[in-house]
Amino acid sequence: MNCNPILIVAGEPNSIFLEIFFKSINSKKFKSPIILICSRKILFLQMKKFRFSININDLDYKKLNSYKLDNKSINLINIEYNQKKTFEKISNKSSDYIKRSFEIAFKIIKNGFSNKLINGPISKKKFLDKKFLGITEYISKKFLINKNAMLIFNKNLSVCPVTTHLPIKSVSKKISKNIISEKVFLINSFYKNKFKFKPKIAILGLNPHCESIDKYNEDEEIIKPTVKYLKKLKYKISGPHSADTIFLKENRKKYDVILGMYHDQVLTPLKTLFEYDAINITLGLPFIRISPDHGPNEKMLGKNLSDPLSLIRAIEFLDKN
């Protein structure tokens, strides 16, 4: 077989993904063949829109072992989707198309043809329809994985939220010794397997300054005892740290990963620091799944102004690993 190919599910057809995909493969040469799982019709509509030209190598996903793949073309698995305009308003119309795209990718992974997956953005509101908190949980469920972690990765500093896309009012109810420990185990395993070292992990408190005006303080009752427990297991852990100071330059440089209690507690500062220079890696899966760290971004559709750096970093990561 060729160099292990990278599967890319384009995701929501009415998003900025194909624009940044075109920019990414124009930006540099990757050694791994790329298999794009996407509507041929949408692909050609957007290629025309963005004046992008490249050879298309049509594939039958049931006969992948018979092809000699290269990285000089877009190796395309066509998923039929009826859309006349280049872009439409995001709706439930695309849900079945996205589901079929993922199902083909999952079959290819389960058949052992590839262990590398990138997916473009989807609309959580439309596609997931409140059945899953995010794509991390959706993909984990499809592979019967109960323990996962969302690692927003940058080579200088990464972050992981203990809870993902929960409303703030629900966060404190979901924090426990078990779930914090689970994330630490997955992060530590990932860094040891990929980079051959044990990461230094800072664990944040939930409350401002790790203090609470309530009698029950999660930082004292849950997080501090968990840090003590993990230290006994020889993990390179410290905390709980106050979220308002941990990202200061002199503080953050001491750590490889900062583990926060909720989504925006760690994603907001990381995106402020690195903007598009970060990727979303799902830990705990039997393969490597990455997504660029952005959503469909309807406001930018067709403007040709979207930054491709996060997707470039995603492809680079899989190209090396």
N, C-alpha and C positions, 0 to 999 in steps of 0.2 A: 504493500500500500504506500501511497505518497506520504509526505510529511503530514502528521496528524492534522486534518483540516479543522478550521474554526467554523462552527455553525452560527449563523446570525439570523435570528427571527426578527423581522423588521418591525413587528408590533403594529401599533395604531397607524393605519394608512394616512390619516390626516394629522401628521405630526412633522416635526423638523428632522426626523431621523434619516430619511434618505438623502436630504441635503447634506447633513454632516457625514453620512456614509460616503457620498461622492467626494467630498473634500478630504476625507481620511485616506481613501485609496489613491487619491491624487497627490497626497502630501509626501508619501514615501513608499518604498517597496517592502512588502512583508514576505517572509519566506514561506509561510504557511498558506496553502490554498484556502480560499474563503467560499463557503457555501451559503448563499443568501436564500432564505425561505420567505417568499414574498409574492405578491400578485405581479405577474408579468405586465399586466395592463397599467397598474399603478406605477411600476418601475419605469416604463417607457413614457408615461405622461410626465413624470417628474424629471426624467433625463432631458426631455424636451424643454421643460420649464427652466431648468438650470443650465441648459446648453452643455450637457455632459455627454461624452461619448466613450464607449468601451464595448468590446466584444462580449456577447452573452453566450454562455455555454449551458444549454438546457439539459437538465438531469432528470432521470426517473429515480426517485429515492429508493425504489425497490431493487435497483440494479447498480448501486453506488460502487460496488467492488469491481465492476467491469470498466469503470472510467479511469483514465489517466488524467488526474486533476492537476492544474497548475495555478499560479497566481497572476497570470496575464489576462485573465478574463473574469467576469462575474459568473461563477458557477451557480446557476439558478434552479431552485425547485419552485415551480409555479403553484401558487394557491389561488384558485379562481376567486375573483371578487369583482362585482359589477359596480363600477363607479365611472360616470361619464366625465366629470370635472376633475381637474388636477387635485383640488382640495374641496372638501365639504365640511360642514359642521360635524364635530364629533358626536356620535350617537350610538345607540345600541346596535345599529346596523352592522358595525364591524366586529361585533363580539364573536359570532360564529367563525368568521374568517381568522381572527386571532387565535381562537381555540384550536382550529384545524392546523394552523401554523405551528403552535406549540406541540401538538400531538405528533406531527411528523418529526419534529426535532427530538422529542422524547423517544420515539421508536428508533431513530438513528443512533442515539446514545445507548439505548438498551441493547441494540444489536452489536455494540462495540466498535462501530466505525469511527466515532469521535468521542472525546471526553471534554470538549471545549464548547461552551455555549455563551453567546452574547445575545441579549434581547433588547430591542428598542423599547421606547416608552409605551405605556398603555394608559388608558384612563381608568383609574381605580373605581371611580364612581360608576362608569358604564360597564366595563368588562368584568370587574370583580363583583359588582352588585352587592356589596356588603357581606359577601360570603367568606372573604379573606381580607386580612389587614393590608396585605401587599403581595407583590409577585414573589417575594421571598417565601411567604407562607404557601402561596399557590403551587409553586414548583416543588417545595418540600413535601406537600401532601401527595402530589403525583408520584413521588418516589418513596412514599411511606416513611418519610423522615420526620420524627417528632422534635428533634433538637436541632436548631439552626441559629445562626447569628448573621446580622447584617454588618459587614465590615466596610466602612467607607475608607478606602485605602489610598494613601499617598506614601511614597518611599520615605519621607521625612517624619510624618506623623499620621496615624490613622485613628479613627474613632469608631465606637460601636455603641448603639443605644440598646439598653436592656429591654425596653419596650419599644415597639416601632411606631405604627401609625394609630396610636390610641389618643382619644380625647384626653386633655390634661386631667380632667376630673376622675378619670379611670386609672391613672398611672399608679398612684400609691397602693391601690388594691392588688396590683399585679407584681409588685416587687417582693421578692423572697430570697432567702439564702440559696435555694435550689436554682432559681433562674439566673441569678448573678454568677454563681459558680459554673453553671452550664456554659455561659458566654465565655468565661475565663478559660475553661477547658478547651473550647473550640478555637479561641484565639491563639492560645499557647501551642496547640497542635498544628495549626496552620503555619505559624512562624517557624516552628521546629522543622516541619516537613519541607517548606519552601525555601527558607532562608538559613536554616541550620543554627538557629539560636533561640534562646528563651526570651520573649519580649518583656520589657519593663512596662507594667500596666498601672495606670493611675485610675482609681475608682472614685467617682464623684458622689457627693451627697445629693439627696433629693431636695432639701430645703435650702433657702438662701443662707449662706454662711454655715450650712450644716446645723442650723438651729431651728427650733419650732416653738411657737407660742402655745401649742397644744400640749397636753400631758403626754400624748404618745408621739415620740419622735422617731421616725423611720431610720434616721442616720444612726441613732444610738441603739435602737432595738433590733435592726436588721443588718444595716450595711457594715457598721463597725465590727460586730461579731463575725460576719462573713469574711471580711478582710483578715481578721485574726485566724480564722479557720484555714483560709487559703495560704497564708504565710506558713502555717505549720506543714502544709503540703509542699512547701519549697517553691511556690510560684513567686515571681518577682512582682509583688503587689504592694501598693500603698494606698492609703485613704482612710476614711472618706475625705476628699478634698472639696473645697468650695469652688463651685462652677464659675464664679465671677473672676477668679484669679488664675486658675490652672492654665489658661491659654496665653498668659503673659510669656514673653519670649524666654526669660530665664527659668520659668517653671516648665513650660512644655518641652524644652529641649532635653529634659531628664527622662522622657518617656517615649516609647514606641507607639503605644496605644492609650487612648483615654476612653474609659468606659463610663458612659452617662446613663442616667435613669430613664430618660425619654428622648424622643427623636430630635427635637429642635435644640435641646440642651447641648448637644455635641455637633450636630450638622451645621447649625448656623455659624458658629465660630470657625469650623473647618472650611466652609465655603467662603467665608470672609478672608481667610488666610490664603487659600489656594485656588479659589474660584473654580474653574473647570478642570484643574489638574488633580482629579481624584476619580476613583471608580468604585462602584458598589459590588462587592464580592459576597456571595452567599456561602457561608461556612457550614459544614456538616453534610453536604451533598456528596454522592459518590463520583462526582465530576466537578469541573470548575465552571461555575456560572457567574457571569459578570454583566452588569448593565452600566451604561454611561450614567453619570450622576445628574440627571435632569429629567423633566417630564415632556409631554407632547408639545407644550409651548405654542398654543394656538395663535397667540398674538404675533408670533414671528413667522407664520406660515408664508412661504413664497417670497420672502424678503431677501433671501440669500445673505443674511447677516449673522447666522448662528455660528457659534464657536465649536469646532469639531474636536477640541483637545481631549475631552473626556473619552470619546470613542477611540481616538488615536491611542490613548493610554491603555484602553481596554484591549485593543488588538495587539499592541506591543506586549502587554503582560502575557497573553496567551501565546504569542509568537515565540516568546522566550521559554515558556514553561510547558 
